[in-house]
Amino acid sequence: MRRLVSDTLIIAERNVIRLPRAPELLIGFTVQPIMFVLLFRYVLGGAIRTPGYSYVDFLLPGIIVQNTAFGGFATALGLNEDMRKGLIDRFRSLPMSRAAVLAGRTLSDVVTNALSLTILLITGVIIGFTFHTSFAHAVEGIGLLLLFGYAFSWVLAFVGLIVSSPETVNSVGFIVVFPLTFISSAFVPVASMPAGLRQFAEVNPFTVVVDAMRHLWLGAPAHNSVWGAVAWSLAIVAVFAPLAVMRYRRAAGG
Amino acid sequence: MTDGLAITDGPAIEVRGLMKSFGDVRALDGVDLTAGQGQVLGLLGPNGAGKTTLVRVLATLLRADAGNARVLGLDVQREAAALRELIGLAGQYAAVDENLTGLENLTMVGRLYGANRSSAKARGLDLLERFDLVEAAGRPTKTYSGGMRRRLDLAAALVAKPPVLFLDEPTTGLDPRSRLSLWAVIEGLVAEGTTVLLTTQYLDEADRLADTIAVIDHGRLIAEGTSDQLKDRLGGERLEVSLDQDADPEVAVRALAPMSDELPTAEVRLVRVGVRERDGAIVEAVRRLSEADVGVDDLALRRPTLDDVFLALTGHAAEEVAETQAPEQSA
């Protein structure tokens, strides 16, 4: 167990050191979300009705949750690259914890997520977002985001280990993450969706997390969604962490 | 970390009846191998022969379907965790993080072996010195040349001073100068008592580095022995005679025939024959040829090369096949 913790920290440190040296990834975590916020706020925002809130207040928690899900791509792409370049082989030949490479990878996503979260919040405030709740609730919201982002990184860790190329990581990621995040309460009120889609959106974990964020930041009715979001996060880790570690143990082993 | 001390009296590497299939492809089809401690075992074979698969099983990266393998007396499957403390692996592609510097790479590996940060760093600096990478120590490895990356990869495999080292085609794709310098490093390690299992498609590499050579093809061991033993299997020394402009090859063949159990071959003005005895063969050949009044331009005895051996064993030349076949599955 001590080995797991220390090895995890070593791997996480490695991933953080690399960040500023691979600027293309960093741009993905900074410039891209800003662009999304501006596009939604100014291009689509005018046409979307969000009773009770201005669209920028409604949008920001949603888009930040979506962005947090994309944060896991650093894990998927990073693991995929490590596998192709033989680094995973090296790690697997070392007397280190079998879970540390993945745990370190997902842990370093918390750092990148915190970074892009900060950038998005600043952008949001500049274009008119305001917190409607107490400071403590706002901080709880940030904590919840980082927890959910961490959990979702385990999903993408699994994806990164089972597909063969970074291109596939991207397409699998987009095919899964885009519909999941769009068919949710992130960008429009769920009530505006047609039947079928609406039922899906209502049970979608992204809706649960976005609703929890709106409760913590805007004071919207919670309906247990905060605990629901925590439960979803823990459940995702409980399912995908063992799956990913199992896959890692025989990674590239055919 | 054991500083190269032996932990068993038995062989360093012992492989019995190892089988591994990927779908329909039999990568290993019942391989038996033994390497003594401090020895260099060269695994020779074309791409796709099963060399990499064998190394991956021995390095605890891959489970075999059947058979068993022990390294330093430890079972590669059941005692994998203990074994990982004792082995180093350097692969076909240099497995270093290209966004970390040389020193950061080695320090990370050292810490993952359980060393603390400062001793891992000190060991990293030692290795960078030894591998002539001190000047590049602070640069991200993506700025390194191919040869520098291979040296760093090998250095990373040596961080914990493992008594057994697996080198999977360590010089494939390197320029001749880098190959020579890597060979010198490997010879240095062997001199210190490290056991090395080396896979290669290059016959000269096996010839120079390996104490014992195992030739594998299609997942099977097809020959094993020292370089000399393998060459002797081809029937000892070959005599090559270049004839004069106006000499008759037929006469030369008849004159030399009594020296061999086989019929000499003649190709334009070059006559080749395997001789029974090395001693006195040149003198006897000159005498027989001059008695037959055959003019000789040049004549030499040469040993069969490993190329001759490989050709005779597999029916194809090693490097020619390596170039035309698809790269070995990295699995």
Contacts between the chains, C-beta under 8 A, distances in Angstrom:
chain1	res1	chain2	res2	distance
A	3	B	114	7.7
A	6	B	111	7.8
A	7	B	112	6.0
A	10	B	108	6.2
A	10	B	111	5.0
A	10	B	112	6.0
A	14	B	97	6.6
A	14	B	100	6.6
A	14	B	104	7.7
A	14	B	108	5.5
A	17	B	99	7.7
A	17	B	100	6.4
A	17	B	104	6.6
A	18	B	97	6.9
A	18	B	99	4.0
A	18	B	100	6.6
A	21	B	99	4.4
A	21	B	140	5.9
A	22	B	99	5.5
A	85	B	93	6.4
A	85	B	95	6.4
A	85	B	98	7.6
A	86	B	91	4.9
A	86	B	92	7.5
A	86	B	93	4.9
A	86	B	94	7.6
A	86	B	95	3.6
A	87	B	95	5.1
A	87	B	96	7.5
A	87	B	97	6.3
A	89	B	56	7.7
A	89	B	59	7.9
A	89	B	61	5.8
A	89	B	89	7.0
A	89	B	91	6.0
A	89	B	95	6.1
A	90	B	89	6.7
A	90	B	91	7.5
A	90	B	95	4.3
A	90	B	109	7.4
A	90	B	156	6.8
A	91	B	112	7.3
A	92	B	60	7.4
A	92	B	61	5.5
A	93	B	59	5.0
A	93	B	60	6.5
A	93	B	61	6.3
A	93	B	84	6.2
A	93	B	87	6.7
A	93	B	88	7.9
A	93	B	89	4.4
A	94	B	84	6.1
A	94	B	109	7.0
A	94	B	112	5.0
A	94	B	113	6.3
A	95	B	81	6.5
A	95	B	84	4.0
A	95	B	85	4.7
A	95	B	112	8.0
A	95	B	113	6.4
A	95	B	114	7.1
A	96	B	112	4.5
A	96	B	113	7.7
A	250	B	63	7.6
A	252	B	61	7.9
A	252	B	330	6.8
A	252	B	331	6.2
A	253	B	56	7.6
A	253	B	61	6.5
A	253	B	62	4.9
A	253	B	63	7.2
A	253	B	331	6.6
A	254	B	22	4.7
A	254	B	62	7.4
A	254	B	329	7.5
A	254	B	331	3.8
